Amino acid sequence: MTHSTLAVQTVTKRFKAHVAVDQVSFDLKPGERVALLGHNGAGKTTLFKMILGFLRRDGGEISVLGSAPGSNVSRQGTAYLPESVAFSGALTGEEVVRFYARLKGENSSQSLELLEKVGLADAAKRRVATYSKGMRQRLGLAQALIGKPKLVLLDEPTTGLDPISRQNVYQLIGEIAEQGATVLLSSHALTELEARTDRILILSKGQLVADDALGTLRAQAGLPIRLKVWTKPGAAKEVAEQLGAGKMNGRSVELDCGMDDKVRTLSAISALGNLVEDVDVHAPSLDDVYRHFSNSAQKEA
């Protein structure tokens, strides 16, 4: 039986009359890459702070690596990268990593390999004051991963990064998950999370309104699939008429269908023969799924 890396059970946090986190429960296993999504003020950062032991919860239980948040066991096995990371500008990147390696009781020479993994090897001797925001973010990720933590909390880890650096960060996240670490990351960049996380948690006004794999959430939401049919020149109108639906756009016809109708609709398109040159199938995106569950939760509130 696989033990949980992080277990959150009916956790609540109030700030006077405001309920920031409301009866939230979920359970994370080793090796999972989990996205925590929600609008500003949904309770994501408050939840992170309770997991780290920075805030006391008003109700419920949290277990980090089988221990209480803030305990020696949980702190030794947990890494955290805040959205706005800050280091002394007088130190070099190498000095920052050596400092945190000593704090964690780790070999500083081995820890310096992380600078190469986050693309900062060439800037290791430069002072942090000369780093761009994206470079400081990568340095923060390097220090967070010192000592091979078992639970990694990342709050907007790709803020300020260029596209290549973003890819490198997610590649590194995949590597540490393959080694057995649990990664819980919060991000507003939903598109880049679709193929890089195993599970989605959605918070809305402090409540957990969705918790599952993206494919399952798509099915639960019942959102339509968008089909874009590329026709031979001059055949768009005929194709639209044959399909009995759709919006013409130049040489293409766009139409929506439900998951249960996908095979039937594709068969109908295939039956059109040489009138059709290609078909693009677009499943509901993570943005669509997130919008659905967030809006549904707000309507029920």
TAHU-V121966 format. One record per residue. RES is the residue in one letter. OMEGA is omega in whole degrees, -180 to 180 (none if undefined). D_LAST is the distance of its C-alpha to the last C-alpha in Angstrom with 2 decimals. Layout:
BEGIN
RES|OMEGA|D_LAST + RES|OMEGA|D_LAST
END
This chain:
BEGIN
M|-179|37.77 + T|180|35.96 + H|-180|34.49 + S|170|31.23 + T|-179|31.61 + L|177|28.21 + A|179|26.17 + V|-175|22.81 + Q|177|21.63 + T|-177|18.49 + V|180|18.96 + T|175|17.20 + K|179|18.21 + R|170|17.65 + F|-172|19.32 + K|-177|19.83 + A|-177|16.57 + H|176|14.64 + V|-176|13.38 + A|177|14.59 + V|-169|14.62 + D|174|12.66 + Q|-177|14.65 + V|179|15.85 + S|170|18.72 + F|-174|21.11 + D|-178|24.87 + L|-178|27.19 + K|177|30.78 + P|177|33.89 + G|180|34.33 + E|170|30.71 + R|-171|29.47 + V|178|25.71 + A|175|23.52 + L|-174|20.55 + L|178|18.40 + G|179|15.61 + H|175|15.37 + N|-178|17.27 + G|-179|15.66 + A|179|13.62 + G|-176|15.91 + K|-178|18.73 + T|177|21.59 + T|179|20.58 + L|177|20.58 + F|-177|23.94 + K|176|25.39 + M|178|24.62 + I|-179|26.21 + L|-179|29.18 + G|179|29.55 + F|179|29.10 + L|175|26.22 + R|178|25.98 + R|178|22.88 + D|178|21.69 + G|179|21.13 + G|-177|21.87 + E|174|24.76 + I|177|25.86 + S|179|29.13 + V|-178|30.85 + L|178|33.95 + G|-177|34.12 + S|-179|34.18 + A|175|32.07 + P|179|30.59 + G|178|33.28 + S|-180|36.10 + N|-179|39.25 + V|-178|38.49 + S|-179|35.02 + R|-180|36.27 + Q|-176|39.31 + G|-176|37.41 + T|175|34.48 + A|-177|34.61 + Y|174|32.23 + L|178|32.25 + P|-179|30.13 + E|-180|29.15 + S|-177|31.79 + V|-178|34.78 + A|176|37.80 + F|177|41.38 + S|-179|44.57 + G|-179|46.08 + A|-179|49.55 + L|172|49.17 + T|177|49.76 + G|179|47.37 + E|-180|49.81 + E|177|49.98 + V|-179|46.20 + V|179|46.15 + R|-180|49.20 + F|-178|47.67 + Y|176|44.48 + A|178|46.59 + R|178|48.68 + L|-178|45.63 + K|179|44.45 + G|-177|47.99 + E|178|48.27 + N|-175|51.20 + S|-180|50.87 + S|178|53.08 + Q|-179|50.89 + S|-180|47.75 + L|177|49.27 + E|180|48.96 + L|178|45.24 + L|177|46.20 + E|-179|47.77 + K|179|44.78 + V|174|42.49 + G|-178|45.19 + L|-177|46.52 + A|-178|49.94 + D|-179|51.76 + A|-175|49.97 + A|-177|50.43 + K|-180|53.18 + R|178|51.42 + R|-177|49.79 + V|179|46.00 + A|-180|46.36 + T|-178|47.58 + Y|171|44.63 + S|179|42.05 + K|179|38.33 + G|178|38.22 + M|178|41.24 + R|178|39.76 + Q|178|36.65 + R|176|39.02 + L|177|40.99 + G|178|37.85 + L|179|37.21 + A|-179|40.85 + Q|-180|40.74 + A|-175|37.51 + L|177|39.26 + I|176|42.39 + G|178|43.30 + K|-180|41.36 + P|-180|38.11 + K|176|36.30 + L|-178|32.77 + V|178|32.12 + L|-176|29.06 + L|-180|29.03 + D|-178|26.80 + E|-173|27.37 + P|-177|30.86 + T|178|32.03 + T|177|31.34 + G|-178|34.53 + L|175|36.25 + D|-176|38.18 + P|-179|37.66 + I|179|40.50 + S|177|39.35 + R|179|35.83 + Q|180|37.50 + N|179|39.63 + V|-179|36.70 + Y|175|34.98 + Q|178|38.37 + L|177|38.77 + I|178|35.32 + G|-179|36.44 + E|-178|39.72 + I|175|38.33 + A|178|35.93 + E|178|38.99 + Q|175|40.70 + G|179|38.02 + A|174|35.71 + T|-179|31.94 + V|174|30.29 + L|-176|26.69 + L|178|26.17 + S|-179|23.54 + S|173|24.11 + H|180|22.86 + A|-171|25.84 + L|-176|24.20 + T|-177|27.21 + E|-180|29.58 + L|-170|27.49 + E|-176|27.58 + A|-172|31.01 + R|177|31.14 + T|-178|28.50 + D|-171|28.37 + R|-178|24.71 + I|171|21.35 + L|-180|18.56 + I|176|15.36 + L|174|13.21 + S|-178|9.95 + K|175|9.17 + G|-178|11.51 + Q|177|10.40 + L|-174|12.83 + V|177|11.46 + A|-180|15.05 + D|178|18.51 + D|174|21.62 + A|-176|24.46 + L|-180|23.86 + G|179|25.72 + T|179|23.63 + L|176|20.33 + R|-180|22.00 + A|180|22.86 + Q|-178|19.43 + A|179|17.98 + G|-179|20.84 + L|-177|21.54 + P|173|25.00 + I|179|28.09 + R|177|29.96 + L|176|33.72 + K|-176|36.22 + V|178|39.63 + W|-175|42.59 + T|172|45.43 + K|-177|49.12 + P|176|50.18 + G|-175|49.82 + A|-175|48.02 + A|-178|44.38 + K|180|44.59 + E|179|46.29 + V|179|43.79 + A|180|40.84 + E|-180|42.69 + Q|-179|43.55 + L|178|39.97 + G|-180|38.80 + A|174|35.89 + G|180|35.23 + K|-179|35.48 + M|178|38.86 + N|-177|39.26 + G|-179|42.92 + R|-179|44.13 + S|175|40.78 + V|-179|38.49 + E|177|34.77 + L|178|32.71 + D|174|29.57 + C|177|29.60 + G|179|27.51 + M|-177|28.39 + D|-178|30.29 + D|-173|32.29 + K|-177|33.31 + V|180|36.70 + R|-179|37.61 + T|179|36.81 + L|177|38.79 + S|178|41.65 + A|178|41.70 + I|180|41.89 + S|-179|44.65 + A|179|46.59 + L|174|46.99 + G|-173|49.55 + N|172|51.04 + L|-176|48.80 + V|178|46.20 + E|-178|46.91 + D|178|43.72 + V|173|40.07 + D|179|37.20 + V|-178|34.24 + H|175|30.99 + A|177|28.27 + P|-179|24.67 + S|175|24.64 + L|176|22.51 + D|180|21.11 + D|-179|20.11 + V|180|18.57 + Y|180|16.65 + R|-179|15.37 + H|-176|14.37 + F|179|12.31 + S|-180|10.73 + N|179|9.94 + S|-180|8.76 + A|-179|6.24 + Q|178|5.12 + K|-179|5.55 + E|-178|3.82 + A|none|0.00
END
